[in-house]
């Protein structure tokens, strides 16, 4: 019995040594968690800062688990509360993982790639972008680039651009014309209606 009490006391002394390390690890994990969220003072942080927080917290959680089990074994801490704290720590660790943060983060602002795709080096991409521009609800904002595609080197790009323009405008101001002549008529038509400048 005395030997068991001595073993528990020496174990608790070891636990007392771990307490400052636990606080230091928890503070370091919190600092990296908030720091890895974005730029600090206009400076972008290295990628490793996103992995540092869950790693440090994992080390904290292992030491915390040893600490809590030692206290629970010595009957100095309630088992239910200790197990709850360990489980909560594991949940927090999962939420700190970079993949979890990406799923929780709000979606990035949507950018419109269609104007860039309309000027792609690949004619298949230009043709597809011209077709997509015609079915978009805000199709009128693509009139300028679509009119420019009427003079494209590739006939499929020219045809799809013309079909999209007709779909957006509801009429064809240059029926049967192609190339620069068709583009000029479309520009004049769009300027008349103040769709382009």
Backbone as CSV, one residue per row, in Angstrom:
resi,resn,N_x,N_y,N_z,CA_x,CA_y,CA_z,C_x,C_y,C_z
1,UNK,0.826,-1.191,0.000,0.000,0.000,0.000,0.871,1.255,0.000
2,UNK,1.901,1.290,0.849,2.796,2.450,0.934,3.562,2.606,-0.381
3,UNK,3.905,1.463,-0.996,4.631,1.503,-2.275,3.743,2.105,-3.375
4,UNK,2.436,1.783,-3.341,1.512,2.321,-4.335,1.330,3.826,-4.136
5,UNK,1.239,4.288,-2.895,1.097,5.715,-2.599,2.339,6.453,-3.083
6,UNK,3.524,5.839,-2.840,4.780,6.452,-3.292,4.809,6.558,-4.813
7,UNK,4.355,5.507,-5.516,4.333,5.519,-6.971,3.370,6.593,-7.488
8,UNK,2.205,6.751,-6.841,1.238,7.767,-7.240,1.810,9.159,-7.020
9,UNK,2.494,9.375,-5.871,3.074,10.692,-5.580,4.172,11.057,-6.574
10,UNK,5.035,10.065,-6.913,6.091,10.354,-7.885,5.482,10.605,-9.266
11,UNK,4.385,9.913,-9.562,3.692,10.146,-10.823,3.081,11.532,-10.865
12,UNK,2.523,11.972,-9.746,1.932,13.309,-9.695,2.998,14.398,-9.780
13,UNK,4.192,14.148,-9.212,5.285,15.115,-9.346,5.673,15.266,-10.817
14,UNK,5.676,14.147,-11.543,5.968,14.179,-12.982,4.910,15.005,-13.710
15,UNK,3.652,14.840,-13.301,2.559,15.583,-13.902,2.726,17.077,-13.640
16,UNK,3.180,17.444,-12.452,3.389,18.854,-12.120,4.443,19.488,-13.029
17,UNK,5.427,18.680,-13.456,6.451,19.178,-14.372,5.840,19.431,-15.755
18,UNK,4.836,18.624,-16.135,4.215,18.759,-17.448,3.311,19.986,-17.568
19,UNK,2.803,20.490,-16.454,1.831,21.585,-16.509,2.339,22.814,-17.275
20,UNK,3.558,23.329,-17.013,4.025,24.489,-17.800,4.181,24.158,-19.286
21,UNK,4.601,22.934,-19.587,4.735,22.535,-20.993,3.369,22.532,-21.671
22,UNK,2.335,22.094,-20.954,0.990,22.098,-21.516,0.536,23.515,-21.859
23,UNK,0.754,24.435,-20.933,0.355,25.819,-21.198,1.125,26.393,-22.379
24,UNK,2.410,26.131,-22.441,3.228,26.653,-23.550,2.754,26.086,-24.890
25,UNK,2.468,24.784,-24.937,1.998,24.169,-26.178,0.620,24.705,-26.591
26,UNK,-0.254,24.904,-25.616,-1.584,25.415,-25.919,-1.511,26.840,-26.462
27,UNK,-0.675,27.681,-25.854,-0.520,29.058,-26.327,0.105,29.071,-27.723
28,UNK,1.127,28.240,-27.946,1.764,28.183,-29.269,0.773,27.712,-30.328
29,UNK,-0.046,26.730,-29.988,-1.049,26.245,-30.930,-2.058,27.334,-31.258
30,UNK,-2.498,28.077,-30.248,-3.459,29.165,-30.480,-2.848,30.256,-31.349
31,UNK,-1.602,30.599,-31.093,-0.929,31.635,-31.889,-0.863,31.209,-33.357
32,UNK,-0.454,29.977,-33.612,-0.360,29.502,-34.996,-1.734,29.357,-35.639
33,UNK,-2.750,29.025,-34.847,-4.099,28.916,-35.398,-4.574,30.269,-35.917
34,UNK,-4.400,31.307,-35.121,-4.846,32.634,-35.549,-3.912,33.233,-36.589
35,UNK,-2.638,32.907,-36.498,-1.643,33.464,-37.402,-1.774,32.893,-38.812
36,UNK,-2.129,31.618,-38.910,-2.183,30.954,-40.216,-3.447,31.303,-40.990
37,UNK,-4.321,32.106,-40.415,-5.568,32.428,-41.077,-5.435,33.370,-42.257
38,UNK,-4.349,34.110,-42.358,-4.209,35.063,-43.458,-2.946,35.885,-43.304
39,UNK,-2.957,37.023,-43.947,-1.797,37.908,-43.910,-1.707,38.609,-42.559
40,UNK,-0.476,38.853,-42.141,-0.221,39.615,-40.927,0.548,40.857,-41.346
41,UNK,-0.013,42.011,-41.056,0.618,43.296,-41.387,1.004,43.350,-42.870
42,UNK,0.127,42.803,-43.713,0.367,42.853,-45.152,1.364,41.825,-45.663
43,UNK,1.876,40.998,-44.778,2.843,39.975,-45.203,2.173,38.620,-45.213
44,UNK,2.389,37.895,-46.280,1.841,36.554,-46.402,2.695,35.586,-45.594
45,UNK,2.046,34.669,-44.904,2.766,33.718,-44.054,3.138,32.466,-44.832
46,UNK,4.242,31.819,-44.423,4.625,30.584,-45.117,3.571,29.490,-44.944
47,UNK,3.562,28.551,-45.873,2.568,27.471,-45.874,2.690,26.572,-44.647
48,UNK,3.895,26.440,-44.093,4.077,25.530,-42.960,3.314,25.999,-41.726
49,UNK,2.924,27.286,-41.675,2.184,27.756,-40.501,0.804,27.119,-40.412
50,UNK,0.244,26.668,-41.536,-1.053,26.004,-41.505,-0.961,24.617,-40.880
51,UNK,0.195,24.004,-40.990,0.380,22.657,-40.446,0.905,22.712,-39.014
52,UNK,1.490,23.848,-38.629,2.097,23.966,-37.298,1.054,23.875,-36.194
53,UNK,-0.085,24.539,-36.352,-1.097,24.554,-35.292,-1.609,23.150,-34.956
54,UNK,-2.050,22.340,-35.950,-2.515,21.005,-35.571,-1.408,20.111,-35.023
55,UNK,-0.178,20.313,-35.506,0.934,19.493,-35.007,1.217,19.815,-33.545
56,UNK,1.321,21.096,-33.235,1.588,21.505,-31.842,0.423,21.088,-30.950
57,UNK,-0.807,21.249,-31.457,-1.962,20.856,-30.649,-1.992,19.346,-30.432
58,UNK,-1.539,18.570,-31.416,-1.490,17.111,-31.246,-0.504,16.727,-30.140
59,UNK,0.655,17.402,-30.111,1.626,17.153,-29.037,0.999,17.544,-27.694
60,UNK,0.335,18.713,-27.669,-0.362,19.140,-26.453,-1.369,18.086,-26.011
61,UNK,-2.158,17.569,-26.961,-3.209,16.610,-26.631,-2.637,15.311,-26.059
62,UNK,-1.512,14.852,-26.605,-0.884,13.630,-26.075,-0.426,13.860,-24.640
63,UNK,0.260,14.970,-24.402,0.740,15.262,-23.037,-0.446,15.497,-22.102
64,UNK,-1.474,16.210,-22.584,-2.664,16.464,-21.773,-3.353,15.158,-21.398
65,UNK,-3.414,14.222,-22.359,-4.042,12.924,-22.088,-3.269,12.163,-21.011
66,UNK,-1.944,12.166,-21.112,-1.112,11.516,-20.082,-1.351,12.180,-18.734
67,UNK,-1.382,13.502,-18.726,-1.607,14.290,-17.511,-2.952,13.955,-16.882
68,UNK,-4.012,13.955,-17.699,-5.342,13.676,-17.166,-5.459,12.229,-16.670
69,UNK,-4.895,11.274,-17.423,-4.971,9.883,-16.974,-4.228,9.678,-15.661
70,UNK,-3.108,10.365,-15.495,-2.367,10.253,-14.228,-3.205,10.801,-13.076
71,UNK,-3.877,11.934,-13.291,-4.727,12.497,-12.234,-5.942,11.609,-11.970
72,UNK,-6.539,11.055,-13.033,-7.707,10.196,-12.843,-7.317,8.895,-12.138
73,UNK,-6.138,8.374,-12.484,-5.669,7.135,-11.859,-5.408,7.336,-10.370
74,UNK,-4.933,8.537,-10.034,-4.664,8.847,-8.633,-5.921,9.306,-7.905
75,UNK,-7.054,9.287,-8.613,-8.347,9.696,-8.069,-8.321,11.161,-7.591
76,UNK,-7.560,11.981,-8.302,-7.487,13.411,-7.999,-8.335,14.221,-8.983
77,UNK,-8.962,13.528,-9.940,-9.750,14.218,-10.960,-10.884,13.297,-11.382
78,UNK,-12.123,13.821,-11.569,-13.248,12.963,-11.962,-13.029,12.342,-13.351
79,UNK,-13.298,11.073,-13.479,-13.061,10.338,-14.724,-13.940,10.877,-15.857
80,UNK,-15.203,11.129,-15.595,-16.120,11.583,-16.650,-15.655,12.928,-17.230
81,UNK,-15.259,13.838,-16.366,-14.815,15.150,-16.847,-13.494,15.013,-17.614
82,UNK,-12.604,14.197,-17.123,-11.323,13.982,-17.796,-11.502,13.387,-19.182
83,UNK,-12.373,12.378,-19.299,-12.622,11.763,-20.607,-13.299,12.749,-21.562
84,UNK,-14.215,13.564,-21.007,-14.875,14.579,-21.836,-13.842,15.580,-22.367
85,UNK,-12.930,16.019,-21.518,-11.917,16.993,-21.937,-10.994,16.401,-23.010
86,UNK,-10.633,15.144,-22.855,-9.779,14.493,-23.854,-10.522,14.374,-25.192
87,UNK,-11.789,13.972,-25.131,-12.596,13.880,-26.356,-12.787,15.232,-27.020
88,UNK,-13.023,16.258,-26.217,-13.171,17.610,-26.761,-11.864,18.075,-27.402
89,UNK,-10.748,17.734,-26.769,-9.441,18.070,-27.355,-9.240,17.389,-28.700
90,UNK,-9.672,16.130,-28.810,-9.549,15.414,-30.086,-10.421,16.062,-31.164
91,UNK,-11.618,16.501,-30.780,-12.496,17.183,-31.735,-11.869,18.504,-32.205
92,UNK,-11.319,19.263,-31.293,-10.665,20.530,-31.649,-9.486,20.260,-32.578
93,UNK,-8.736,19.192,-32.304,-7.604,18.859,-33.170,-8.067,18.576,-34.598
94,UNK,-9.171,17.837,-34.734,-9.700,17.539,-36.078,-10.104,18.832,-36.787
95,UNK,-10.700,19.767,-36.056,-11.112,21.036,-36.654,-9.928,21.913,-37.034
96,UNK,-8.773,21.691,-36.408,-7.579,22.475,-36.723,-6.867,21.980,-37.976
97,UNK,-7.165,20.775,-38.418,-6.497,20.238,-39.601,-6.781,21.132,-40.804
98,UNK,-5.787,21.352,-41.669,-5.987,22.248,-42.814,-7.167,21.858,-43.697
99,UNK,-7.404,20.569,-43.893,-8.523,20.150,-44.741,-9.856,20.544,-44.119
100,UNK,-9.973,20.504,-42.798,-11.209,20.926,-42.131,-11.403,22.421,-42.266
101,UNK,-10.321,23.173,-42.129,-10.422,24.630,-42.236,-10.857,25.050,-43.633
102,UNK,-10.403,24.327,-44.651,-10.777,24.679,-46.019,-12.260,24.419,-46.262
103,UNK,-12.809,23.361,-45.663,-14.223,23.064,-45.840,-15.088,24.059,-45.091
104,UNK,-14.595,24.567,-43.958,-15.369,25.494,-43.145,-15.262,26.914,-43.694
105,UNK,-14.157,27.226,-44.343,-13.918,28.588,-44.837,-14.971,28.982,-45.869
106,UNK,-15.299,30.272,-45.907,-16.260,30.709,-46.928,-15.663,30.550,-48.322
107,UNK,-16.499,30.324,-49.319,-15.959,30.140,-50.673,-15.290,31.423,-51.157
108,UNK,-14.225,31.281,-51.935,-13.569,32.483,-52.450,-14.497,33.233,-53.397
109,UNK,-14.226,34.511,-53.545,-15.055,35.309,-54.436,-15.014,34.721,-55.843
110,UNK,-16.180,34.702,-56.467,-16.265,34.165,-57.816,-15.670,35.163,-58.801
111,UNK,-14.842,34.682,-59.678,-14.294,35.530,-60.726,-14.819,35.017,-62.060
112,UNK,-14.974,35.916,-62.975,-15.500,35.551,-64.281,-14.323,35.290,-65.216
113,UNK,-14.136,34.047,-65.580,-13.026,33.660,-66.460,-13.414,33.698,-67.933
114,UNK,-14.666,33.946,-68.226,-15.122,33.873,-69.609,-14.391,34.841,-70.550
115,UNK,-14.166,36.120,-70.175,-13.416,36.995,-71.080,-12.012,36.461,-71.403
116,UNK,-11.354,35.873,-70.412,-10.023,35.303,-70.657,-10.117,34.074,-71.563
117,UNK,-11.155,33.278,-71.364,-11.326,32.079,-72.189,-11.664,32.434,-73.637
118,UNK,-12.329,33.561,-73.836,-12.651,33.992,-75.196,-11.405,34.372,-75.995
119,UNK,-10.300,34.644,-75.298,-9.055,35.000,-75.984,-8.003,33.902,-75.846
120,UNK,-8.436,32.706,-75.499,-7.508,31.581,-75.328,-6.791,31.248,-76.638
121,UNK,-5.629,30.640,-76.511,-4.874,30.225,-77.697,-5.525,29.021,-78.381
122,UNK,-6.283,28.249,-77.634,-6.926,27.053,-78.172,-8.284,27.424,-78.784
123,UNK,-8.487,27.181,-80.090,-9.761,27.558,-80.716,-10.959,26.807,-80.134
124,UNK,-10.754,25.596,-79.641,-11.863,24.848,-79.033,-12.352,25.547,-77.769
125,UNK,-11.405,26.089,-76.998,-11.764,26.812,-75.773,-12.497,28.103,-76.135
126,UNK,-11.998,28.814,-77.151,-12.656,30.055,-77.582,-14.080,29.770,-78.059
127,UNK,-14.252,28.704,-78.831,-15.579,28.350,-79.347,-16.535,28.002,-78.204
128,UNK,-16.062,27.225,-77.274,-16.897,26.858,-76.128,-17.238,28.080,-75.285
129,UNK,-16.255,28.962,-75.065,-16.507,30.183,-74.289,-17.518,31.074,-74.994
130,UNK,-17.437,31.165,-76.326,-18.407,31.962,-77.087,-19.812,31.386,-76.932
131,UNK,-19.911,30.073,-76.939,-21.215,29.432,-76.774,-21.773,29.668,-75.371
132,UNK,-20.914,29.548,-74.367,-21.341,29.753,-72.977,-21.793,31.188,-72.759
133,UNK,-21.102,32.147,-73.358,-21.469,33.563,-73.189,-22.896,33.818,-73.663
134,UNK,-23.346,33.086,-74.672,-24.690,33.282,-75.198,-25.792,32.769,-74.302
135,UNK,-25.486,31.845,-73.414,-26.528,31.290,-72.546,-26.485,31.866,-71.135
136,UNK,-25.506,32.681,-70.838,-25.439,33.303,-69.514,-26.535,34.360,-69.383
137,UNK,-27.119,34.478,-68.181,-28.174,35.480,-68.003,-27.667,36.915,-68.212
138,UNK,-26.428,37.167,-67.882,-25.849,38.505,-68.054,-25.055,38.567,-69.360
139,UNK,-25.565,37.963,-70.404,-24.866,37.824,-71.676,-24.449,39.136,-72.322
140,UNK,-25.193,40.214,-72.065,-24.869,41.488,-72.711,-23.494,42.015,-72.315
141,UNK,-23.005,41.611,-71.171,-21.677,42.094,-70.770,-20.559,41.462,-71.601
142,UNK,-20.879,40.436,-72.374,-19.872,39.774,-73.223,-19.985,40.197,-74.687
143,UNK,-20.841,41.169,-74.981,-21.039,41.559,-76.377,-19.745,42.008,-77.049
144,UNK,-18.959,42.851,-76.375,-17.703,43.335,-76.967,-16.762,42.197,-77.347
145,UNK,-16.424,41.311,-76.400,-15.553,40.188,-76.755,-16.164,39.249,-77.802
146,UNK,-17.485,39.062,-77.765,-18.123,38.199,-78.767,-18.037,38.824,-80.159
147,UNK,-18.233,40.130,-80.239,-18.113,40.806,-81.533,-16.683,40.669,-82.060
148,UNK,-15.697,40.760,-81.146,-14.299,40.565,-81.566,-14.067,39.162,-82.109
149,UNK,-14.793,38.172,-81.605,-14.631,36.784,-82.066,-15.209,36.585,-83.465
150,UNK,-15.989,37.534,-83.977,-16.527,37.409,-85.340,-15.419,37.481,-86.389
151,UNK,-14.252,37.984,-86.006,-13.109,38.055,-86.924,-12.061,36.999,-86.589
152,UNK,-12.434,35.994,-85.814,-11.513,34.939,-85.403,-11.041,34.131,-86.614
153,UNK,-9.838,33.556,-86.511,-9.287,32.723,-87.583,-10.054,31.410,-87.748
154,UNK,-10.617,30.911,-86.663,-11.292,29.614,-86.685,-12.783,29.799,-87.021
155,UNK,-13.291,29.081,-88.047,-14.696,29.252,-88.439,-15.695,28.825,-87.367
156,UNK,-15.341,27.799,-86.557,-16.284,27.358,-85.515,-16.414,28.417,-84.422
157,UNK,-15.334,29.146,-84.140,-15.401,30.224,-83.152,-16.285,31.338,-83.687
158,UNK,-16.092,31.698,-84.964,-16.906,32.763,-85.577,-18.392,32.400,-85.546
159,UNK,-18.707,31.156,-85.896,-20.101,30.721,-85.953,-20.743,30.722,-84.567
160,UNK,-20.036,30.219,-83.582,-20.602,30.180,-82.229,-20.739,31.585,-81.647
161,UNK,-19.794,32.461,-81.970,-19.901,33.849,-81.510,-21.129,34.508,-82.135
162,UNK,-21.355,34.278,-83.445,-22.522,34.850,-84.119,-23.822,34.314,-83.516
163,UNK,-23.894,32.993,-83.271,-25.096,32.400,-82.680,-25.369,32.970,-81.284
164,UNK,-24.302,33.173,-80.506,-24.477,33.746,-79.171,-24.942,35.188,-79.241
165,UNK,-24.381,35.938,-80.181,-24.813,37.332,-80.348,-26.286,37.401,-80.722
166,UNK,-26.723,36.543,-81.630,-28.125,36.515,-82.040,-29.003,36.126,-80.849
167,UNK,-28.563,35.162,-80.067,-29.330,34.720,-78.891,-29.467,35.870,-77.886
168,UNK,-28.390,36.630,-77.678,-28.421,37.731,-76.714,-29.259,38.897,-77.241
169,UNK,-29.051,39.272,-78.509,-29.712,40.455,-79.077,-31.136,40.160,-79.549
170,UNK,-31.417,38.925,-79.882,-32.739,38.582,-80.383,-32.885,38.806,-81.879
171,UNK,-31.844,39.283,-82.541,-31.877,39.529,-83.985,-30.452,39.470,-84.531
172,UNK,-30.342,39.439,-85.868,-29.028,39.417,-86.509,-28.917,40.630,-87.443
173,UNK,-28.176,41.678,-87.009,-28.059,42.867,-87.853,-27.139,42.672,-89.058
174,UNK,-26.437,41.550,-89.128,-25.526,41.295,-90.247,-25.764,39.901,-90.805
175,UNK,-26.992,39.615,-91.317,-27.255,38.269,-91.825,-26.445,37.988,-93.086
176,UNK,-25.823,36.816,-93.113,-25.058,36.394,-94.281,-23.680,37.017,-94.393
177,UNK,-23.334,37.951,-93.520,-22.019,38.586,-93.590,-21.074,37.928,-92.590
178,UNK,-19.787,37.999,-92.912,-18.776,37.422,-92.039,-17.619,38.381,-91.891
179,UNK,-16.730,38.044,-90.956,-15.487,38.788,-90.788,-15.689,40.198,-90.278
180,UNK,-14.848,41.100,-90.770,-14.826,42.485,-90.294,-16.119,43.217,-90.614
181,UNK,-16.732,42.937,-91.757,-17.996,43.594,-92.121,-19.089,43.260,-91.112
182,UNK,-19.188,41.984,-90.729,-20.184,41.572,-89.738,-19.871,42.196,-88.378
183,UNK,-18.600,42.237,-88.013,-18.208,42.808,-86.727,-18.577,44.282,-86.658
184,UNK,-18.362,45.030,-87.739,-18.693,46.462,-87.750,-20.198,46.685,-87.615
185,UNK,-21.000,45.875,-88.308,-22.458,46.021,-88.198,-22.934,45.696,-86.779
186,UNK,-22.336,44.672,-86.183,-22.703,44.307,-84.814,-22.298,45.411,-83.836
187,UNK,-21.113,46.016,-84.049,-20.681,47.103,-83.165,-21.648,48.293,-83.261
188,UNK,-21.996,48.647,-84.471,-22.929,49.770,-84.665,-24.279,49.460,-84.020
189,UNK,-24.759,48.221,-84.198,-26.035,47.799,-83.611,-25.985,47.884,-82.081
190,UNK,-24.894,47.391,-81.487,-24.755,47.397,-80.025,-24.593,48.818,-79.488
191,UNK,-23.898,49.682,-80.220,-23.729,51.068,-79.787,-25.069,51.815,-79.833
192,UNK,-25.861,51.540,-80.851,-27.182,52.149,-80.969,-28.026,51.862,-79.727
193,UNK,-27.928,50.673,-79.252,-28.722,50.268,-78.083,-27.985,50.522,-76.768
194,UNK,-26.812,51.121,-76.838,-25.985,51.470,-75.671,-25.577,50.238,-74.858
195,UNK,-25.377,49.126,-75.550,-24.877,47.915,-74.904,-23.363,47.950,-74.781
196,UNK,-22.712,48.612,-75.715,-21.260,48.817,-75.658,-20.973,50.273,-75.940
197,UNK,-19.746,50.682,-75.681,-19.369,52.084,-75.929,-18.582,52.212,-77.210
